[in-house]
């Protein structure tokens, strides 16, 4: 009897599902791109606001953000599994399973987030101490990190529910929620960092509080919509965290988790090498990344589109369209990111000077932007093709390719250049070898089509 009820419920819920045939790369990408641009604008406002406090504050916030994102690696990994399983369920017409996967993912991510809070509250000082920042920057960075990490559980809620909606083909609702969240974040940033709008002037502490409070606002809003059954993927039922479902979610996610850990470890190692050149080099690196953030957000939007479409088309047993959708996403990403990379490099001095009034930092940031700007087409391949194969459930090949490009090539090469006494420009230049190699390897993997069989589906 209960089985029949479940079948009827699935049929009823499936009537509201968006079929993959009605979706397009651009239709899925533009809301995500716009949402990411809005999120990136918060980062730009943050660097601008903190930049007025000097290079030490910029270095402190940049280091704290890097540590924070390292500990979000497991959450990001679960998002890869969530995207693949929700997209497959929607593609096969099973809205009930999509809801159950989302609920299970949320429970798992909340557990991970509470562990993360405890670890970083205890170990932030020791970890940040590894980067050799001056005493003032180190203390600011520790305070920033401990405040921001306290909001990890609400960050997990917004991330899981937003990911599930995009995987179901609804990229607009996360966009609208993100728009409101970013407006709140920017107001809080300006108010709490600079003491405007009747708020106290709190500097770096204010920047951390602004981000955390904005995450909280986002989570309250999206939970209200979820419990009110206003989202494409519904709330699911008790008992969603079954062994079979969690096993499948973790099986897909653990290579993505390893990839995220390896990526963050590699980025931390590279960041540590940059820090050996002093506070100015760290500040320049952080400013350069924020200048190019517009291009990164475009790439991430296409990655979400590619992941959604490959997953849904494979769920609908249409491997050819899955392949074509990822290929289209790659072409559009290379064109857009390549163009943006050149434009941002051409205006890199003006853009860097906007964030900080320090000629030495600006000069280093300009060089960084030019080096990474010309590599945007290869970064585009990593974003789009990486997203497409993860959407199919293939999280192992991006893991191996990240290990090769970042950990086995970029970091050792950067350390070799440092030991040879070469300038910081040579350290930045190791990005070229990393992204070129990863782009070539991912393109080869995609053409093989073996990524389609990651979830044991025969095509």
C-alpha positions as CSV (number, residue, x, y, z in Angstrom):
1,X,0.0,0.0,0.0
2,X,2.8,2.4,0.9
3,X,4.6,1.6,-2.3
4,X,1.5,2.5,-4.4
5,X,1.2,5.8,-2.4
6,X,4.8,6.6,-3.2
7,X,4.3,6.0,-6.9
8,X,1.2,8.2,-7.1
9,X,3.1,10.9,-5.2
10,X,6.0,10.7,-7.6
11,X,3.7,11.0,-10.6
12,X,1.9,14.0,-9.0
13,X,5.2,15.8,-8.2
14,X,6.7,14.9,-11.6
15,X,4.1,17.0,-13.3
16,X,5.8,20.1,-12.2
17,X,9.3,19.0,-13.3
18,X,11.1,21.0,-16.0
19,X,12.1,18.5,-18.7
20,X,15.7,18.7,-19.9
21,X,14.6,19.3,-23.5
22,X,13.1,22.7,-22.5
23,X,16.4,23.8,-21.0
24,X,19.4,25.5,-22.7
25,X,23.0,26.3,-21.8
26,X,22.4,30.0,-21.8
27,X,19.0,29.8,-20.2
28,X,20.6,28.0,-17.2
29,X,23.9,29.9,-17.3
30,X,22.7,33.6,-17.3
31,X,20.9,33.5,-13.9
32,X,23.9,31.7,-12.3
33,X,26.3,34.2,-13.9
34,X,24.3,37.2,-12.7
35,X,24.0,35.6,-9.3
36,X,27.8,35.0,-9.1
37,X,28.5,38.5,-10.4
38,X,26.4,39.9,-7.6
39,X,28.3,37.7,-5.1
40,X,31.6,38.8,-6.6
41,X,30.5,42.4,-6.2
42,X,30.4,41.8,-2.5
43,X,34.0,40.7,-2.6
44,X,35.0,43.8,-4.5
45,X,33.2,46.0,-2.0
46,X,34.9,44.1,0.8
47,X,38.4,44.6,-0.6
48,X,37.6,48.2,-1.4
49,X,36.3,48.8,2.2
50,X,39.2,46.9,3.8
51,X,41.7,48.4,1.4
52,X,41.2,51.8,3.0
53,X,42.6,50.3,6.2
54,X,46.0,49.4,4.5
55,X,47.9,46.4,3.0
56,X,47.9,44.6,6.4
57,X,44.1,44.5,6.5
58,X,43.9,43.3,2.9
59,X,46.4,40.6,3.7
60,X,44.5,39.6,6.9
61,X,41.1,39.3,5.2
62,X,42.6,37.5,2.2
63,X,44.3,34.9,4.4
64,X,41.2,34.4,6.5
65,X,39.1,33.9,3.4
66,X,41.6,31.3,2.1
67,X,41.5,29.4,5.4
68,X,37.7,29.6,5.5
69,X,37.3,28.1,2.0
70,X,39.8,25.3,2.7
71,X,37.4,24.1,5.4
72,X,34.4,24.4,3.1
73,X,36.0,21.8,0.8
74,X,33.9,18.9,2.2
75,X,30.7,21.0,1.8
76,X,31.6,21.8,-1.8
77,X,32.2,18.1,-2.4
78,X,28.8,17.2,-1.2
79,X,27.4,19.8,-3.7
80,X,28.9,17.7,-6.5
81,X,27.0,14.7,-5.4
82,X,23.9,16.7,-4.8
83,X,24.0,18.2,-8.3
84,X,24.5,14.8,-10.0
85,X,21.8,12.9,-8.1
86,X,19.2,15.7,-8.1
87,X,19.7,16.3,-11.9
88,X,19.5,12.6,-12.6
89,X,16.3,12.2,-10.6
90,X,14.7,15.2,-12.3
91,X,15.8,14.0,-15.7
92,X,14.2,10.6,-15.1
93,X,11.0,12.3,-13.8
94,X,11.3,11.4,-10.1
95,X,10.8,14.6,-8.1
96,X,10.3,12.6,-4.9
97,X,13.8,11.2,-5.1
98,X,15.2,14.7,-5.8
99,X,13.6,16.0,-2.6
100,X,14.9,13.1,-0.6
101,X,18.5,13.6,-1.9
102,X,18.3,17.3,-1.0
103,X,17.1,16.6,2.5
104,X,19.8,13.9,3.0
105,X,22.5,16.3,1.7
106,X,21.3,19.1,4.0
107,X,21.6,16.8,7.1
108,X,25.1,15.6,6.1
109,X,26.3,19.2,5.4
110,X,25.0,20.5,8.7
111,X,26.9,17.7,10.5
112,X,30.1,18.6,8.6
113,X,29.6,22.3,9.3
114,X,29.4,22.0,13.1
115,X,32.7,20.0,13.1
116,X,34.3,22.7,10.9
117,X,33.3,25.4,13.4
118,X,34.9,23.5,16.3
119,X,38.1,22.8,14.4
120,X,38.6,26.4,13.2
121,X,37.8,28.0,16.5
122,X,40.5,25.8,18.1
123,X,43.1,25.9,15.3
124,X,42.8,29.2,13.5
125,X,45.7,30.8,15.3
126,X,48.1,28.0,14.5
127,X,47.0,27.7,10.9
128,X,47.3,31.4,10.1
129,X,50.6,31.6,11.9
130,X,52.1,29.4,9.1
131,X,51.8,32.2,6.6
132,X,54.4,34.5,8.2
133,X,52.2,37.6,8.3
134,X,53.3,40.4,10.5
135,X,51.9,40.4,14.0
136,X,49.1,43.0,13.3
137,X,47.9,41.2,10.2
138,X,48.0,37.8,11.9
139,X,45.8,38.9,14.8
140,X,43.3,40.5,12.5
141,X,43.2,37.4,10.3
142,X,42.6,35.1,13.3
143,X,39.8,37.3,14.5
144,X,38.2,37.5,11.0
145,X,38.4,33.7,10.5
146,X,37.0,32.8,13.9
147,X,34.0,35.1,13.4
148,X,33.3,34.1,9.8
149,X,33.5,30.3,10.5
150,X,30.9,30.6,13.2
151,X,28.4,31.1,10.4
152,X,29.3,27.9,8.5
153,X,26.0,26.1,9.3
154,X,23.9,28.8,7.8
155,X,26.3,28.9,4.8
156,X,25.7,25.2,4.4
157,X,21.9,25.6,4.3
158,X,22.0,28.2,1.6
159,X,24.5,26.3,-0.4
160,X,22.6,22.9,-0.4
161,X,19.2,24.4,-1.2
162,X,20.6,26.7,-3.9
163,X,22.5,23.8,-5.5
164,X,19.4,21.6,-5.5
165,X,17.2,24.2,-7.2
166,X,19.9,24.8,-10.0
167,X,20.2,21.0,-10.5
168,X,16.4,20.9,-11.0
169,X,16.7,23.5,-13.7
170,X,15.5,26.5,-11.6
171,X,18.4,29.0,-11.7
172,X,16.2,32.1,-11.3
173,X,15.0,31.6,-7.7
174,X,18.6,31.3,-6.4
175,X,19.4,34.5,-8.4
176,X,16.5,36.5,-6.7
177,X,17.5,35.2,-3.3
178,X,21.2,36.0,-4.0
179,X,20.2,39.6,-5.2
180,X,18.5,40.3,-1.8
181,X,21.4,38.7,0.1
182,X,24.1,40.7,-1.7
183,X,22.3,44.0,-1.1
184,X,22.1,43.2,2.6
185,X,25.8,42.1,2.6
186,X,27.0,45.3,0.9
187,X,25.0,47.6,3.2
188,X,26.4,45.7,6.2
189,X,29.9,45.8,4.8
190,X,30.0,49.5,4.2
191,X,28.2,50.1,7.5
192,X,30.2,47.8,9.8
193,X,33.6,48.4,8.2
194,X,33.4,52.2,7.8
195,X,30.9,53.0,10.5
196,X,28.1,54.3,8.2
197,X,24.3,54.1,8.3
198,X,24.3,54.4,12.1
199,X,26.4,51.3,12.5
200,X,29.6,51.0,14.6
201,X,33.0,51.3,12.8
202,X,34.5,47.8,13.3
203,X,37.0,47.5,10.5
204,X,38.1,43.9,9.7
205,X,35.7,42.5,12.4
206,X,32.9,44.3,10.6
207,X,33.8,42.6,7.3
208,X,33.5,39.2,8.9
209,X,30.2,40.0,10.7
210,X,28.7,41.4,7.4
211,X,29.4,38.1,5.6
212,X,28.1,36.0,8.3
213,X,24.9,38.0,8.9
214,X,24.3,38.0,5.1
215,X,24.6,34.1,5.1
216,X,22.1,34.0,7.9
217,X,19.6,36.2,6.0
218,X,19.9,34.0,3.0
219,X,19.4,30.8,4.9
220,X,16.3,32.1,6.7
221,X,14.8,33.2,3.4
222,X,15.5,30.0,1.5
223,X,14.3,27.9,4.4
224,X,11.0,29.8,4.5
225,X,10.5,29.1,0.8
226,X,11.5,25.5,1.2
227,X,9.1,24.8,4.1
228,X,6.4,26.8,2.3
229,X,6.8,24.5,-0.7
230,X,7.7,27.4,-3.0
231,X,10.9,25.8,-4.5
232,X,11.4,23.5,-7.4
233,X,12.7,20.8,-5.2
234,X,10.5,20.2,-2.2
235,X,11.4,19.5,1.4
236,X,11.4,15.7,1.3
237,X,10.2,13.3,4.1
238,X,11.7,11.9,7.3
239,X,14.0,8.9,6.7
240,X,15.8,10.5,3.7
241,X,19.2,9.7,5.2
242,X,19.1,6.0,4.3
243,X,22.3,3.9,3.9
244,X,21.7,3.5,0.2
245,X,21.1,7.2,-0.5
246,X,24.0,8.4,1.7
247,X,26.3,5.8,0.2
248,X,25.5,7.0,-3.3
249,X,25.9,10.6,-2.3
250,X,29.2,10.0,-0.6
251,X,30.5,7.7,-3.4
252,X,30.1,10.5,-5.9
253,X,31.2,13.2,-3.4
254,X,34.4,11.7,-1.9
255,X,36.5,12.2,-5.0
256,X,35.2,15.7,-5.3
257,X,36.0,16.1,-1.6
258,X,39.5,14.9,-2.2
259,X,39.8,17.2,-5.2
260,X,38.6,20.2,-3.1
261,X,41.0,19.3,-0.3
262,X,43.9,18.9,-2.8
263,X,42.9,22.1,-4.5
264,X,42.7,24.0,-1.3
265,X,45.9,22.4,0.0
266,X,47.6,23.3,-3.3
267,X,46.3,26.9,-3.2
268,X,47.3,27.2,0.5
269,X,50.8,26.0,-0.4
270,X,51.0,28.4,-3.3
271,X,49.7,31.2,-1.1
272,X,52.4,30.3,1.5
273,X,55.1,30.7,-1.2
274,X,53.6,34.1,-2.2
275,X,53.6,35.1,1.5
276,X,57.4,34.5,1.6
277,X,57.7,37.6,-0.5
278,X,56.0,39.8,2.1
279,X,52.7,41.5,2.9
280,X,52.7,43.5,-0.4
281,X,52.8,40.3,-2.5
282,X,49.9,38.8,-0.5
283,X,47.8,42.0,-0.9
284,X,48.6,42.1,-4.6
285,X,47.6,38.5,-5.1
286,X,44.2,39.1,-3.3
287,X,43.5,42.2,-5.3
288,X,44.4,40.5,-8.6
289,X,42.1,37.6,-7.8
290,X,39.2,40.1,-7.1
291,X,39.9,42.0,-10.3
292,X,39.5,38.8,-12.3
293,X,36.5,37.6,-10.3
294,X,34.1,38.8,-13.0
295,X,35.6,36.3,-15.4
296,X,35.6,33.5,-12.8
297,X,31.9,34.0,-12.1
298,X,31.0,33.8,-15.7
299,X,32.9,30.5,-15.9
300,X,31.2,29.1,-12.8
301,X,27.8,30.0,-14.3
302,X,28.5,27.9,-17.4
303,X,29.9,25.1,-15.2
304,X,26.5,25.0,-13.3
305,X,24.7,24.9,-16.6
306,X,26.8,22.2,-18.1
307,X,26.5,20.1,-14.9
308,X,22.7,20.4,-14.8
309,X,22.2,19.5,-18.5
310,X,24.6,16.6,-18.7
311,X,23.1,15.1,-15.5
312,X,19.5,15.6,-16.7
313,X,20.1,14.3,-20.2
314,X,21.9,11.2,-18.9
315,X,19.0,10.8,-16.5
316,X,16.7,10.9,-19.5
317,X,18.9,8.3,-21.3
318,X,20.1,10.7,-24.0
319,X,24.0,10.6,-23.9
320,X,24.4,12.4,-27.3
321,X,22.6,15.5,-26.0
322,X,24.5,15.3,-22.7
323,X,27.7,15.4,-24.7
324,X,26.5,18.3,-26.9
325,X,25.3,20.4,-24.0
326,X,28.7,20.2,-22.3
327,X,30.5,21.0,-25.5
328,X,28.3,24.0,-26.1
329,X,28.9,25.2,-22.5
330,X,32.6,24.9,-23.1
331,X,32.6,26.9,-26.3
332,X,30.6,29.7,-24.7
333,X,32.8,29.7,-21.6
334,X,36.0,29.9,-23.6
335,X,34.7,32.8,-25.7
336,X,33.4,34.8,-22.7
337,X,36.2,34.2,-20.3
338,X,38.9,34.7,-22.9
339,X,37.4,38.1,-23.9
340,X,36.9,39.2,-20.3
341,X,40.5,38.2,-19.4
342,X,41.9,40.5,-22.0
343,X,39.7,43.4,-21.1
344,X,40.4,43.1,-17.4
345,X,44.2,42.9,-18.1
346,X,44.0,46.0,-20.2
347,X,42.5,48.0,-17.4
348,X,44.3,46.1,-14.6
349,X,46.2,49.2,-13.4
350,X,43.1,51.3,-13.0
351,X,41.2,48.5,-11.4
352,X,44.0,47.6,-9.0
353,X,44.4,51.3,-8.1
354,X,40.7,51.5,-7.2
355,X,41.2,49.0,-4.4
356,X,44.4,50.3,-2.7
357,X,46.6,53.4,-2.9
358,X,49.9,51.7,-2.8
359,X,52.0,51.8,-5.9
360,X,54.1,48.7,-5.0
361,X,51.0,46.6,-4.4
362,X,49.4,47.9,-7.6
363,X,52.4,47.1,-9.8
364,X,52.5,43.5,-8.5
365,X,48.7,43.1,-9.0
366,X,48.9,44.3,-12.6
367,X,51.5,41.7,-13.4
368,X,49.4,39.0,-11.8
369,X,46.2,40.0,-13.7
370,X,48.0,40.0,-17.0
371,X,49.5,36.5,-16.4
372,X,46.2,35.0,-15.3
373,X,44.2,37.0,-17.7
374,X,45.8,35.5,-20.8
375,X,45.1,32.0,-19.3
376,X,41.4,32.5,-19.1
377,X,40.5,30.3,-22.1
378,X,42.2,27.4,-20.3
379,X,40.6,28.2,-17.0
380,X,37.3,28.2,-19.0
381,X,37.9,24.6,-20.1
382,X,38.5,23.7,-16.4
383,X,35.2,25.4,-15.4
384,X,32.9,24.1,-18.1
385,X,34.3,20.7,-18.9
386,X,34.9,20.0,-15.2
387,X,31.4,21.0,-14.4
388,X,29.9,18.8,-17.1
389,X,31.7,15.7,-16.1
390,X,30.9,16.2,-12.4
391,X,27.3,16.6,-13.4
392,X,27.5,13.2,-14.9
393,X,28.8,11.8,-11.6
394,X,32.5,11.6,-12.8
395,X,34.3,13.2,-9.9
396,X,37.4,11.1,-10.1
397,X,39.0,12.5,-13.3
398,X,38.8,16.1,-12.1
399,X,40.5,15.0,-8.9
400,X,43.4,13.4,-10.7
401,X,43.8,16.3,-13.1
402,X,43.8,18.9,-10.3
403,X,46.4,16.8,-8.5
404,X,48.7,16.8,-11.6
405,X,48.3,20.5,-12.5
406,X,48.2,22.2,-9.1
407,X,50.1,20.0,-6.7
408,X,52.6,18.2,-8.9
409,X,53.3,21.1,-11.3
410,X,52.4,24.6,-10.1
411,X,53.4,24.4,-6.4
412,X,56.8,22.6,-6.9
413,X,57.6,24.9,-9.8
414,X,56.8,28.0,-7.7
415,X,58.9,26.7,-4.8
416,X,61.8,26.0,-7.2
417,X,61.6,29.5,-8.5
418,X,61.6,30.9,-4.9
419,X,64.7,28.8,-4.0
420,X,66.4,30.1,-7.1
421,X,65.9,33.6,-5.8
422,X,63.6,34.6,-8.7
423,X,61.1,37.5,-8.3
424,X,57.4,37.2,-7.4
425,X,56.5,37.6,-11.1
426,X,58.0,34.2,-11.7
427,X,55.9,32.7,-8.9
428,X,52.8,34.2,-10.6
429,X,53.9,32.8,-13.9
430,X,53.6,29.2,-12.7
431,X,49.8,29.6,-13.2
432,X,50.4,29.3,-16.9
433,X,51.8,25.7,-16.7
434,X,49.0,24.7,-14.3
435,X,46.0,25.9,-16.3
436,X,47.4,24.9,-19.7
437,X,48.0,21.3,-18.5
438,X,44.6,21.0,-16.8
439,X,42.7,22.4,-19.8
440,X,44.3,19.9,-22.2
441,X,43.8,16.9,-19.9
442,X,40.1,17.8,-19.2
443,X,39.4,18.3,-23.0
444,X,40.9,14.8,-23.7
445,X,38.8,13.2,-20.9
446,X,35.6,14.8,-22.3
447,X,36.2,13.6,-25.8
448,X,36.6,10.0,-24.6
449,X,33.0,10.0,-23.3
450,X,34.0,7.6,-20.5
451,X,32.7,10.1,-17.9
452,X,29.2,9.1,-19.0
453,X,29.5,5.7,-17.3
454,X,30.5,7.1,-13.8
455,X,27.1,6.1,-12.3
456,X,27.2,2.7,-13.9
457,X,24.8,3.7,-16.7
458,X,25.6,1.9,-20.0
459,X,25.7,4.1,-23.2
